[in-house]
Amino acid sequence: MTDDQLTKYWPLIVDTMSEGLVLIRPDGVIRMVNQALLNMTGYEKEDLVGRSCQVFNCDACTRVRTPASRNWCLLFDRAHNKMESTRCDIQCKDGSWLPIWKKAAVLRDENGIVLGSVETLTDLSQLTAQERKIRELSRQINRNKKGFQGMVGESAAMRRVFNLVEKAAASSAPVLIQGESGTGKDLVAHSIHALSDNQKGPFVQVNCAALSESLFESEIFGHVKGAFTGAYRHRPGRFEAAHGGSIFLDELGDMPLTTQVKLLRVLETKTVERVGDHHGILVDVRIIAATNRDLAALVAENRFREDLFFRINVIPIHLPPLRDRLEDIPLLAGAIMEDLAGSTQKNITGISPEVLRCFMSYSWPGNVRELKSALEFAFVVAESGQITMEHLPNQLVNIKDGLPRKRAGLKPNPEKEALIEALRQAQGNKSQAARILGVSRATVFNRMRKYDVSLEKVIN
Ligand SMILES: Nc1ncnc2c1ncn2[C@@H]1O[C@H](COP(=O)(O)OP(=O)(O)OP(=O)(O)O)[C@@H](O)[C@H]1O
């Protein structure tokens, strides 16, 4: 084919492409379009040629068009001399939105003068529909797997929680999960992320109780080199690491007041500033927070900022303690034992009626986590057959008047009494007390501080 023939047949060649093609002048006016583009958008050639490319209302273009710039859009800036590609949405003639993959390059003459840009557009509507279908199917599979996203429970209270989790996942507002230790706050946070549009992004967890005040800010906001002694290089914080996903601020009630001010600013401006720097970095992060403290009470005591409380408590989810949903125990015990049977070689067939009665009358200060560790303990002690009372840990068979300890016996503060009892049984060994309660050693420390429990008082 000669050059002349190529020029002659070029329009036909361009029209055989399955991708849309558009040529745009440096002032943003459309110079030429191919047939595929007309098919994709529903426009006629005369609707487009000679008009501004703003007709497509492309969401990527609104982001790169700057009123201060001399050029029509950043694409024509000298610094952006390469091929650019992005996923974006354009508007069709009937007003509907079309998801596309757009590739763009600037055309220059031999003197470097910009002649215009060429853009190819791939229709992603089918792919997007398939992705949505896959997401929906995987949600259904998770729902059918075990309970709701791995959370077991059929009580009215838990059904309300599942419902709220779905609603929270569909929104991008901050979520505050409150509930006693071991009620499943961590599971709820993971479920919200897994069901949200940010599911493909990272899930970054920060335990606010585990970080010392001095480390806190650089850990979650990052720092620049030289910000403090030992800051040898620039380091991004957890917020930046969570960009495009979710950040889970666990034990939020333990966040230092100085950091609370900074967090409030992040929520309001959607930008973070690394320690030692004043440049805001834009972050698109879903915020999920949890605490086992009564945040409203901390606000009243001036230990938690009221403005932050209102800003973060947009979608409150309260997880009820296990003693208030005892009807969930048989289902929970069954699911936990199914998991344990799968991971051990023992032929344990179930729990005796007496054990179930005991479970139903116990106060479960450590909630589901304690139920889980009680059954794990029983799986270690029992050989085969049914789990009976003799296989249960001490705190459950602490018999009073022929019956396991009643719920009423633990009021008004079951968590404090359970802590004292566990420390007594463990003779002051905090790790062992943590195992008895089914909580972490840090939680034992926190509770000792919270309830002002000292080892001398407990053991003597
Ligand atoms: N509804 C539930 N169904 C099944 N397992 C559960 C449920 N709730 C909690 N669990 C299990 O109980 C344990 C404790 O749950 P989780 O860590 O989510 O509690 P938490 O409220 O975050 O506790 P903490 O405040 O101490 O961090 C985990 O092993 C979790 O899988």
The ligand as an ORCA input file, in Angstrom:
! r2SCAN-3c Opt
* xyz 0 1
  N     -20.981    -13.341     66.353
  C     -19.852    -14.068     66.345
  N     -19.806    -15.225     65.668
  C     -18.686    -15.967     65.651
  N     -17.544    -15.649     66.289
  C     -17.531    -14.496     66.985
  C     -18.691    -13.647     67.052
  N     -18.382    -12.580     67.812
  C     -17.105    -12.733     68.199
  N     -16.588    -13.880     67.706
  C     -15.239    -14.424     67.949
  O     -14.875    -14.031     69.257
  C     -13.528    -13.575     69.292
  C     -13.473    -12.138     69.765
  O     -14.049    -11.311     68.763
  P     -13.441     -9.876     68.400
  O     -11.955     -9.898     68.449
  O     -14.087     -9.416     67.138
  O     -13.984     -9.038     69.658
  P     -13.714     -7.511     70.041
  O     -15.042     -6.955     70.467
  O     -13.011     -6.812     68.934
  O     -12.758     -7.654     71.314
  P     -11.683     -6.568     71.939
  O     -12.488     -5.378     72.396
  O     -11.064     -7.306     73.087
  O     -10.722     -6.237     70.849
  C     -12.958    -13.772     67.902
  O     -12.310    -15.022     67.853
  C     -14.194    -13.786     67.020
  O     -13.975    -14.561     65.873
*
